[in-house]
Amino acid sequence: MNPASQRVLERIRAVEGTGMRTFWEPEPLVWSRTEGCHVWDADGRAYLDLYAGYAVANVGYCHPRVTEAIREQAGVMTHCPSAAPSEMRAELYERLLDIVPPPLDRVLLAITGAMANETAVQLARAATGRSNVITFSGTYPGRTVGAVRYAGKHAYREPFGIAADAYFVPFPDPYRSPWAREGDPGKVALALLESALTDPASGVEPPACVLLEPIQGNGGVVIPPVGFLRGLRELCDRTGTLLVFDEIQCGFGRSGRMWAAEHEDVAPDLMTVGKGIGGGLPLAAVLGRSELMTTWEPDAVSSTFLANALTAAAGCAAIDVLREEELVERSERLGATARERLQGGLAGSPAVGDVRGRGLFLGLDLGAEEPDPDLAVQAQRELRDRGVLVGRGGRYGNVLILAPPLVIEEEVLAGALDAIVEVL
Ligand SMILES: Cc1ncc(COP(=O)(O)O)c(C=O)c1O
């Protein structure tokens, strides 16, 4: 590690609680500056970030329009209590509702994705009078005490002694679903769920909602088979169950559509958004149909910084940039080329089991037979040494995740893909 980065790391580790991810890797990258698709470390070395800081910088880091909006708002009003209406809040609501699917016509703010998911589940419970939640293996809903109960990985709950609070169905991964045998995993998962919801002796309480990511992000960019989301919609309608889509990672243009569920033309009853929507500031929200969003008395939901004017200004600017720079279309176009390049370049590689993706949301599932997390760690490290940052996820930690800023230049992306092919 270079000296300036080492010094920063030592200062942090001397005083920080050890539960943070900064203690996870022996030599984490010490961030000091970001711009567009690039991150600079404390020693001034530039990296191309193909993970957008955990799939956040959809419009790029420090986009000049977002930065200008933050600067301008900072001079007028930053804090605004959540009890106080403000014009900036109205602006944000209108922009959000302008980009979500038609049946969704009301908003409740959140600060983090986890908080948005908690709120969505509570709304579903309030509207249905039921409390059970159905979700899927591999789900990543966030780590708060409320949200982590719906997480696939039990390891996320263990440090806190929290139990799961959902009925889990296997998520249909077209590449790794041994439980489906020779069948279509989407159809098998739907059949299991149908039995859970309709068999009076299934042992499963009638649920308030089914909560899922239309494309699993941290689960390893897992795209369910065509027909699965539609089948879920139909099953939910038939059983009076609400459908909640977590579009926190896969939404906001990431998959080459504004929302990942648009690939199948399926609209949820409630939807959560976060990550990129704040243009780099902490902003998240639940969007839903009016009758589901109007069951609570005033003050059922509150948090001091819910309606912060600075994050709202950044969110408005990020939405404007995404639309005006046509970044959703760009995600689709660049993503298709990237997928072809990776599929072509890695075909026949014994290291790579599956190359998949939609838009600029790509997963490289490593290990042709068995998942190979060690190889993923090694490849991620080697790419970092070459100045390219990629994410890593998947239930075994064996999937390299590419989710670059949607503003990435084509030649820069092409160069990075060459490096990935070479390393693998
Ligand atoms: C799909 C999904 N939902 C929810 C969350 C939780 O968001 P946050 O970390 O802002 O609480 C994440 C974060 O990675 C996510 O990927």
The ligand as a Tripos MOL2 file, in Angstrom:
@<TRIPOS>MOLECULE
LIG
   16    16     1     0     0
SMALL
NO_CHARGES

@<TRIPOS>ATOM
      1 C1        -31.4500   -4.3570   -4.0590 C.3       1 LIG1
      2 C2        -31.0640   -3.6180   -2.8250 C.ar      1 LIG1
      3 N1        -32.0020   -3.3190   -1.9240 N.ar      1 LIG1
      4 C3        -31.7110   -2.6520   -0.7920 C.ar      1 LIG1
      5 C4        -30.4290   -2.2710   -0.5210 C.ar      1 LIG1
      6 C5        -30.1270   -1.5590    0.7600 C.3       1 LIG1
      7 O1        -29.8630   -0.2260    0.5090 O.3       1 LIG1
      8 P1        -29.0730    0.6360    1.6060 P.3       1 LIG1
      9 O2        -27.6970    0.0690    1.6740 O.co2     1 LIG1
     10 O3        -29.1330    2.0360    1.0570 O.co2     1 LIG1
     11 O4        -29.8030    0.4890    2.8960 O.co2     1 LIG1
     12 C6        -29.4060   -2.5570   -1.4320 C.ar      1 LIG1
     13 C7        -28.0140   -2.1810   -1.1640 C.2       1 LIG1
     14 O5        -27.0820   -2.7190   -1.7040 O.2       1 LIG1
     15 C8        -29.7380   -3.2560   -2.6150 C.ar      1 LIG1
     16 O6        -28.8100   -3.5940   -3.5130 O.3       1 LIG1
@<TRIPOS>BOND
     1     1     2 1
     2     2     3 ar
     3     2    15 ar
     4     3     4 ar
     5     4     5 ar
     6     5     6 1
     7     5    12 ar
     8     6     7 1
     9     7     8 1
    10     8     9 2
    11     8    10 1
    12     8    11 1
    13    12    13 1
    14    12    15 ar
    15    13    14 2
    16    15    16 1
@<TRIPOS>SUBSTRUCTURE
     1 LIG1         1 GROUP 0 **** ****
